[in-house]
């Protein structure tokens, strides 16, 4: 089981790595774990039998990349029936070279535990997972040429992929909801990723949030300006579980929000010529930003953003959402009904604004579309596989 192997890597014990590697291949089944408490399996993302071999075509053509892509995409448990020593050697090498960050290792071990005080015992050693380390949304350290080649197929070293700098004029999806396609240019996207990574590795950075019933959200979250607690559905000045203060919203993020609202209001004015645009799509000054990072298996159920102040909600002050990285299937509707909800694909660089009568719309992410991020964005930002989403609100 991968989670046990990862705990060994934390201890840097080669003998224990080999010991657990043998158990991975020969002794442990997903339905009968012998060396860990049963709660640790709940919510794990498990690969199919020899599933990661088939990431490449033909299967097993670049096993190092298969390990790299699977772990960074969010796989927590890998079914390795035969080539377990190759898996152990490859994973160990990728961790040592920082191509797979230690934060990803910690995340796999702690994924979906019902208690922050969960302790796993392996081979007589104990791993205390009560301390949450920030999640790294980017690759870092030495980047293997084979990994780059596999991530960006068909691109020769040093070549530059053509970047679409012209943004396609947006559209009004419904009264008070506007989609601006490719509004955030390439350089701005790269800068947003780099700033979010830097903030995300510090105090108040990315972590996996959970609800009061113990269920975990299928994303990583960081709050800027004010903290939002999914267990109480309330905002505060400090994060409850570690007492950290949320970082401030960078000034250039706020300026980009203002530009997006102005453009959306311009489109709204064209669509509804007789309207007072502030009634249909009100302006706002963001003092809250919730940054979510979805790995390729991430999703978010239909919900309403209704935890801001009564004044903000009554005025219908707009919510502004940035999408960067892999595309997502975004759902929205007037009721919490997936079958009745409408959908739109949000791509990297898109901005979605909803306010006024659409302020309380139900919305969510049903799926992330793997390998859909612009290749040059990945090359320039080192963003890991997945989708970075920033939503701005005024409390």
C-alpha positions as CSV (number, residue, x, y, z in Angstrom):
1,X,0.0,0.0,0.0
2,X,1.4,3.3,-1.1
3,X,0.5,5.2,2.1
4,X,2.7,2.8,4.2
5,X,5.5,3.1,1.7
6,X,5.3,6.9,1.9
7,X,5.5,6.8,5.7
8,X,8.8,4.8,5.3
9,X,10.2,7.5,3.0
10,X,9.5,10.0,5.7
11,X,11.7,8.0,8.1
12,X,14.3,7.5,5.3
13,X,14.7,3.9,6.3
14,X,15.8,1.8,3.3
15,X,15.2,-1.5,5.0
16,X,11.7,-0.5,6.0
17,X,11.0,0.7,2.5
18,X,12.0,-2.7,1.1
19,X,9.9,-4.5,3.8
20,X,6.8,-2.5,3.1
21,X,7.4,-2.8,-0.6
22,X,7.2,-6.5,-0.3
23,X,4.0,-6.2,1.7
24,X,2.6,-3.9,-1.0
25,X,3.1,-6.5,-3.7
26,X,2.4,-9.7,-1.8
27,X,0.4,-9.3,1.3
28,X,-1.9,-6.3,1.4
29,X,-5.3,-6.0,-0.3
30,X,-7.5,-3.0,-0.4
31,X,-10.1,-4.9,1.7
32,X,-7.7,-6.4,4.2
33,X,-5.0,-4.1,5.5
34,X,-2.8,-5.7,8.1
35,X,-0.4,-2.9,9.0
36,X,-2.6,0.2,9.5
37,X,-5.8,1.1,11.3
38,X,-8.9,0.6,9.1
39,X,-9.9,4.4,9.1
40,X,-6.9,5.2,6.9
41,X,-8.5,3.6,3.9
42,X,-11.6,5.7,3.9
43,X,-11.6,8.3,1.1
44,X,-8.3,7.1,-0.4
45,X,-7.9,7.3,-4.2
46,X,-6.8,3.8,-5.3
47,X,-5.3,2.9,-8.7
48,X,-6.5,-0.1,-10.7
49,X,-4.5,-3.3,-10.9
50,X,-1.3,-2.2,-12.8
51,X,-3.3,1.0,-13.5
52,X,-0.4,3.4,-13.5
53,X,1.5,1.3,-16.1
54,X,-1.2,2.4,-18.6
55,X,-0.6,6.1,-18.1
56,X,1.8,5.8,-21.0
57,X,1.3,4.2,-24.4
58,X,2.4,1.5,-24.8
59,X,2.0,0.5,-21.1
60,X,5.1,0.8,-18.9
61,X,7.0,2.7,-21.6
62,X,8.1,5.4,-19.1
63,X,7.5,4.0,-15.6
64,X,9.3,6.9,-13.9
65,X,6.8,9.3,-15.5
66,X,3.9,6.9,-14.6
67,X,4.9,7.1,-10.9
68,X,5.4,10.9,-11.1
69,X,2.1,11.6,-12.9
70,X,0.0,9.3,-10.7
71,X,1.3,10.6,-7.3
72,X,1.2,14.2,-8.3
73,X,-2.3,13.7,-9.7
74,X,-3.6,12.6,-6.3
75,X,-3.4,8.8,-6.2
76,X,-3.0,7.7,-2.6
77,X,-2.8,3.9,-3.0
78,X,-1.1,2.1,-5.9
79,X,-1.8,-1.5,-6.8
80,X,1.6,-2.8,-7.7
81,X,1.3,-6.5,-8.3
82,X,4.7,-7.5,-9.7
83,X,7.2,-4.7,-10.2
84,X,7.2,-3.4,-6.7
85,X,11.0,-3.0,-6.4
86,X,10.9,-0.8,-9.5
87,X,8.1,1.2,-8.0
88,X,10.0,1.7,-4.7
89,X,13.2,2.7,-6.5
90,X,11.4,5.1,-8.8
91,X,9.3,6.8,-6.1
92,X,12.3,7.1,-3.8
93,X,14.3,8.7,-6.6
94,X,11.5,11.2,-7.4
95,X,11.1,12.2,-3.8
96,X,14.9,12.7,-3.3
97,X,15.1,14.8,-6.5
98,X,12.0,16.9,-5.3
99,X,10.1,16.0,-8.4
100,X,7.5,14.6,-6.1
101,X,7.3,17.1,-3.1
102,X,7.3,15.9,0.5
103,X,4.0,17.8,0.9
104,X,2.4,15.3,-1.5
105,X,3.8,12.4,0.5
106,X,2.3,13.9,3.7
107,X,-1.0,14.5,2.0
108,X,-1.3,10.8,0.8
109,X,-0.7,9.6,4.3
110,X,-3.2,11.9,5.9
111,X,-5.8,11.8,3.1
112,X,-9.3,11.6,4.4
113,X,-8.4,10.7,8.0
114,X,-11.4,11.4,10.2
115,X,-9.1,12.8,13.0
116,X,-6.3,15.3,12.9
117,X,-4.7,13.3,15.7
118,X,-4.6,10.1,13.6
119,X,-1.4,8.0,14.3
120,X,-0.3,5.2,12.0
121,X,1.9,2.5,13.3
122,X,4.2,0.7,10.8
123,X,6.9,-1.9,11.7
124,X,7.0,-0.7,15.3
125,X,7.5,3.0,14.4
126,X,4.8,5.6,14.8
127,X,4.1,8.5,12.4
128,X,2.2,11.3,14.0
129,X,0.1,13.0,11.3
130,X,-1.5,15.6,13.6
131,X,0.7,18.4,12.1
132,X,-0.5,19.5,8.7
133,X,2.2,20.7,6.3
134,X,1.3,23.2,3.5
135,X,0.5,21.6,0.2
136,X,2.7,22.5,-2.8
137,X,0.7,23.2,-5.9
138,X,3.9,23.2,-8.1
139,X,6.7,20.9,-9.1
140,X,10.0,22.0,-7.6
141,X,13.6,20.9,-7.5
142,X,15.4,19.2,-10.3
143,X,13.1,18.4,-13.3
144,X,14.0,15.3,-15.2
145,X,14.2,15.8,-19.0
146,X,12.1,12.6,-19.5
147,X,9.4,14.0,-17.2
148,X,9.2,17.3,-19.2
149,X,9.1,15.4,-22.5
150,X,6.3,13.2,-21.2
151,X,4.4,16.1,-19.8
152,X,4.7,18.2,-23.0
153,X,4.6,15.6,-25.8
154,X,5.9,16.6,-29.2
155,X,7.8,19.7,-27.9
156,X,11.5,19.8,-28.4
157,X,13.7,21.2,-25.7
158,X,13.8,25.0,-25.7
159,X,10.8,25.4,-28.1
160,X,8.1,27.8,-27.1
161,X,4.4,27.0,-27.6
162,X,2.4,29.7,-29.3
163,X,0.4,31.6,-26.6
164,X,-3.0,33.0,-27.3
165,X,-2.8,36.5,-25.9
166,X,-6.1,37.8,-27.5
167,X,-9.0,37.1,-25.3
168,X,-12.3,36.1,-26.8
169,X,-15.2,38.4,-25.9
170,X,-17.2,37.1,-23.1
171,X,-20.9,36.2,-22.9
172,X,-23.8,36.7,-20.5
173,X,-24.9,33.3,-19.3
174,X,-27.9,34.6,-17.4
175,X,-28.9,37.9,-15.7
176,X,-26.0,38.7,-13.3
177,X,-23.7,35.9,-14.6
178,X,-21.0,36.7,-17.1
179,X,-18.2,34.5,-18.5
180,X,-15.0,36.2,-19.8
181,X,-13.1,33.7,-21.9
182,X,-9.3,33.8,-21.8
183,X,-9.4,37.2,-19.9
184,X,-6.3,36.5,-17.8
185,X,-3.3,36.6,-20.1
186,X,-0.5,34.1,-20.0
187,X,2.0,36.2,-18.0
188,X,-0.7,37.1,-15.5
189,X,-1.6,33.4,-15.1
190,X,2.1,32.5,-14.5
191,X,2.4,35.3,-11.9
192,X,-0.8,34.2,-10.1
193,X,0.5,30.6,-9.9
194,X,3.9,31.7,-8.5
195,X,2.4,34.1,-6.0
196,X,-0.1,31.4,-4.8
197,X,2.6,28.9,-4.5
198,X,4.8,31.2,-2.4
199,X,1.8,32.1,-0.1
200,X,0.6,28.6,-0.1
201,X,3.8,27.2,1.4
202,X,3.8,29.7,4.3
203,X,1.6,30.1,7.4
204,X,-2.0,29.9,6.4
205,X,-1.1,28.1,3.2
206,X,-2.8,25.2,1.3
207,X,-4.3,22.4,3.3
208,X,-7.1,19.8,2.9
209,X,-10.2,21.2,4.6
210,X,-13.0,19.1,6.2
211,X,-16.5,19.4,7.4
212,X,-17.7,19.0,10.9
213,X,-18.9,15.4,10.2
214,X,-15.4,14.4,9.3
215,X,-15.8,14.3,5.5
216,X,-13.0,15.9,3.5
217,X,-13.4,18.3,0.6
218,X,-11.8,16.9,-2.6
219,X,-9.5,19.9,-3.0
220,X,-6.8,21.9,-1.2
221,X,-7.7,25.3,0.1
222,X,-6.0,28.6,1.2
223,X,-7.8,31.7,2.3
224,X,-6.5,35.3,1.7
225,X,-7.8,38.3,3.6
226,X,-10.1,36.4,5.9
227,X,-10.3,32.7,6.8
228,X,-13.4,30.6,6.0
229,X,-14.0,27.6,8.2
230,X,-16.0,24.8,6.4
231,X,-16.9,23.3,9.7
232,X,-18.7,26.3,11.0
233,X,-19.4,28.1,7.7
234,X,-18.1,31.3,9.2
235,X,-15.3,33.8,8.5
236,X,-12.6,34.8,10.9
237,X,-9.3,36.5,11.2
238,X,-7.4,33.3,12.2
239,X,-7.5,29.7,11.0
240,X,-9.0,27.6,13.7
241,X,-7.0,24.4,13.6
242,X,-3.5,26.1,13.6
243,X,-4.1,29.7,14.6
244,X,-2.5,31.1,11.5
245,X,-3.4,34.5,10.0
246,X,-4.6,34.4,6.4
247,X,-2.2,36.2,4.0
248,X,-3.4,39.5,2.5
249,X,-4.8,39.6,-1.0
250,X,-2.0,40.8,-3.3
251,X,-2.8,44.2,-4.8
252,X,-2.5,43.1,-8.4
253,X,-5.1,40.4,-7.8
254,X,-7.5,43.0,-6.6
255,X,-6.8,45.2,-9.7
256,X,-7.5,42.3,-12.0
257,X,-10.8,41.7,-10.2
258,X,-11.8,45.3,-10.8
259,X,-10.9,45.1,-14.5
260,X,-12.9,41.9,-14.8
261,X,-16.0,43.4,-13.1
262,X,-15.8,46.5,-15.4
263,X,-15.6,44.3,-18.5
264,X,-18.5,42.2,-17.3
265,X,-20.6,45.2,-16.6
266,X,-19.8,46.5,-20.1
267,X,-21.1,43.3,-21.6
268,X,-24.2,43.4,-19.3
269,X,-24.9,46.9,-20.5
270,X,-24.8,45.7,-24.1
271,X,-27.2,42.8,-23.3
272,X,-29.7,44.8,-21.2
273,X,-29.5,48.3,-22.7
274,X,-32.2,49.9,-20.4
275,X,-30.8,48.5,-17.2
276,X,-28.9,50.1,-14.3
277,X,-25.8,47.9,-14.6
278,X,-25.1,48.1,-10.8
279,X,-28.5,46.5,-10.2
280,X,-27.8,43.6,-12.5
281,X,-24.1,43.0,-11.7
282,X,-23.0,45.1,-8.7
283,X,-19.4,46.1,-8.2
284,X,-17.5,45.0,-5.1
285,X,-14.1,45.5,-3.5
286,X,-12.6,42.1,-2.5
287,X,-11.5,41.5,1.0
288,X,-11.8,37.7,0.8
289,X,-10.2,35.3,-1.6
290,X,-10.6,31.5,-1.4
291,X,-7.9,29.7,-3.4
292,X,-8.8,26.1,-4.2
293,X,-6.5,23.6,-5.9
294,X,-8.2,20.6,-7.5
295,X,-6.1,17.6,-8.5
296,X,-7.4,15.6,-11.5
297,X,-9.9,13.7,-9.3
298,X,-11.1,16.9,-7.5
299,X,-14.7,18.1,-7.5
300,X,-17.0,20.3,-5.5
301,X,-20.7,19.7,-5.0
302,X,-23.4,22.2,-5.8
303,X,-23.6,24.9,-3.1
304,X,-24.3,28.5,-2.5
305,X,-21.9,31.2,-1.4
306,X,-23.9,32.6,1.4
307,X,-21.6,33.0,4.4
308,X,-20.7,36.7,3.8
309,X,-22.3,39.6,5.7
310,X,-26.0,40.2,5.5
311,X,-25.4,43.5,3.7
312,X,-23.1,41.9,1.1
313,X,-25.7,39.2,0.4
314,X,-28.7,41.6,0.3
315,X,-26.9,43.8,-2.2
316,X,-26.0,40.8,-4.3
317,X,-22.3,41.9,-4.4
318,X,-20.6,40.0,-7.2
319,X,-18.3,36.9,-6.8
320,X,-15.4,36.8,-9.2
321,X,-13.8,33.5,-10.0
322,X,-10.4,32.9,-11.8
323,X,-9.6,29.6,-13.4
324,X,-6.0,28.6,-14.1
325,X,-4.5,25.2,-15.2
326,X,-6.7,22.3,-16.2
327,X,-10.2,23.0,-17.5
328,X,-13.2,22.2,-15.3
329,X,-16.9,21.2,-15.9
330,X,-18.7,23.9,-14.0
331,X,-22.3,23.4,-13.0
332,X,-24.9,26.1,-12.0
333,X,-28.6,26.4,-11.5
334,X,-31.4,27.7,-9.2
335,X,-31.7,24.5,-7.3
336,X,-29.3,21.9,-5.8
337,X,-30.1,19.4,-8.6
338,X,-27.2,18.1,-10.7
339,X,-29.5,16.7,-13.3
340,X,-31.2,20.1,-13.8
341,X,-28.1,22.2,-13.6
342,X,-26.6,23.8,-16.7
343,X,-22.9,23.4,-17.4
344,X,-20.0,25.3,-19.0
345,X,-16.4,24.5,-19.4
346,X,-14.1,26.9,-17.6
347,X,-10.6,27.0,-19.2
348,X,-7.3,28.4,-18.0
349,X,-7.5,32.2,-18.1
350,X,-11.3,32.3,-17.9
351,X,-13.1,34.6,-15.4
352,X,-16.6,34.0,-14.2
353,X,-18.6,36.7,-12.4
354,X,-22.0,36.2,-10.7
355,X,-23.9,38.7,-8.7
356,X,-27.3,40.5,-8.5
357,X,-30.1,38.0,-8.9
358,X,-27.5,35.3,-9.7
359,X,-25.6,35.9,-6.4
360,X,-27.3,32.9,-4.7
361,X,-27.0,30.5,-7.7
362,X,-26.1,26.9,-6.8
363,X,-22.7,26.1,-8.4
364,X,-20.0,23.4,-8.3
365,X,-17.4,21.5,-10.2
366,X,-18.4,18.1,-11.4
367,X,-15.0,17.2,-12.8
368,X,-11.5,18.4,-13.8
369,X,-10.4,17.6,-17.4
370,X,-6.9,16.0,-17.2
371,X,-4.1,17.3,-19.4
372,X,-6.2,20.3,-20.6
373,X,-4.0,23.0,-19.2
374,X,-2.0,25.2,-21.7
375,X,1.4,23.5,-22.2
376,X,3.3,26.8,-22.0
377,X,1.6,27.6,-18.7
378,X,2.9,24.3,-17.2
379,X,6.4,25.0,-18.6
380,X,6.6,28.5,-17.3
381,X,4.8,28.1,-13.9
382,X,5.6,24.4,-13.0
383,X,2.0,24.1,-11.9
384,X,1.2,20.5,-10.9
385,X,-1.6,18.6,-12.8
386,X,-4.9,20.1,-11.7
387,X,-6.9,23.3,-11.5
388,X,-6.2,26.4,-9.5
389,X,-9.3,28.4,-8.8
390,X,-9.5,31.8,-7.0
391,X,-12.8,33.2,-5.9
392,X,-13.0,36.8,-4.6
393,X,-15.8,38.2,-2.5
394,X,-16.6,41.2,-0.3
395,X,-17.6,40.3,3.2
